[in-house]
């Protein structure tokens, strides 16, 4: 049985950390949108309220998109590395 290198373990840990950080950002963005009231828009907002709502919506959307990109990117890096490892193993 072959001993795994510390580089492999470090790389795998980094990929999992990216994947989990993405999930964390996604959930935080979703929760922020709900708590800031973006999920339920105001019925008759003033221009100042509309601007504030747009600001909160942008923050929520950026967090959700960043989280989704990190999670999907981390998943495909892990998957791709595993496929390459299986193809070129001894």
C-alpha positions as CSV (number, residue, x, y, z in Angstrom):
1,X,0.0,0.0,0.0
2,X,1.3,3.4,-1.0
3,X,1.6,6.3,1.4
4,X,-0.3,9.4,0.3
5,X,1.7,12.6,0.0
6,X,1.0,15.6,2.1
7,X,0.6,17.7,-1.1
8,X,-2.4,15.5,-2.2
9,X,-4.0,15.9,1.2
10,X,-3.4,19.7,1.3
11,X,-4.8,20.1,-2.2
12,X,-7.9,18.1,-1.3
13,X,-8.4,20.1,1.9
14,X,-8.1,23.3,-0.1
15,X,-10.6,22.2,-2.7
16,X,-13.1,21.1,0.1
17,X,-12.5,24.4,1.8
18,X,-13.4,26.3,-1.4
19,X,-16.5,24.2,-1.9
20,X,-17.7,24.7,1.7
21,X,-16.9,28.4,1.6
22,X,-19.0,28.7,-1.5
23,X,-21.9,27.0,0.3
24,X,-21.4,29.4,3.2
25,X,-21.5,32.4,0.9
26,X,-24.6,31.1,-0.9
27,X,-26.5,30.6,2.3
28,X,-25.4,33.9,3.8
29,X,-26.5,35.7,0.6
30,X,-29.9,34.0,0.7
31,X,-30.4,34.7,4.4
32,X,-29.2,38.4,3.9
33,X,-31.8,38.8,1.1
34,X,-34.6,37.5,3.3
35,X,-33.6,39.4,6.4
36,X,-33.0,42.7,4.6
37,X,-36.5,42.5,3.2
38,X,-35.5,42.1,-0.5
39,X,-37.4,38.8,-0.7
40,X,-40.7,40.7,-0.1
41,X,-40.5,44.0,-2.0
42,X,-42.2,47.1,-0.6
43,X,-45.6,47.9,-2.1
44,X,-45.3,51.6,-2.6
45,X,-41.6,52.6,-2.0
46,X,-40.3,56.1,-2.0
47,X,-37.2,56.7,-4.2
48,X,-34.9,56.5,-1.2
49,X,-36.5,53.2,-0.1
50,X,-36.2,51.9,-3.7
51,X,-32.5,52.8,-3.8
52,X,-31.9,51.1,-0.5
53,X,-33.8,48.0,-1.6
54,X,-31.7,47.9,-4.8
55,X,-28.5,48.2,-2.8
56,X,-29.5,45.3,-0.5
57,X,-30.6,43.2,-3.5
58,X,-27.2,43.7,-5.2
59,X,-25.4,42.6,-2.1
60,X,-27.6,39.5,-1.8
61,X,-27.2,38.6,-5.4
62,X,-23.4,39.1,-5.4
63,X,-23.1,36.8,-2.3
64,X,-25.3,34.1,-3.8
65,X,-23.5,34.2,-7.2
66,X,-20.1,34.2,-5.6
67,X,-21.1,31.3,-3.4
68,X,-22.5,29.3,-6.3
69,X,-19.4,29.9,-8.4
70,X,-17.1,28.8,-5.5
71,X,-19.1,25.7,-4.8
72,X,-19.5,24.7,-8.4
73,X,-15.8,25.5,-9.2
74,X,-14.7,23.5,-6.1
75,X,-16.9,20.6,-7.0
76,X,-15.5,20.4,-10.6
77,X,-11.9,20.8,-9.5
78,X,-12.4,17.9,-7.1
79,X,-14.2,15.9,-9.7
80,X,-11.6,16.7,-12.4
81,X,-8.7,15.9,-10.2
82,X,-10.3,12.6,-9.2
83,X,-10.9,11.7,-12.9
84,X,-7.3,12.6,-13.8
85,X,-6.0,10.6,-10.8
86,X,-8.0,7.5,-11.9
87,X,-6.9,7.8,-15.5
88,X,-3.2,8.1,-14.7
89,X,-2.8,5.9,-11.6
90,X,-0.2,3.2,-11.5
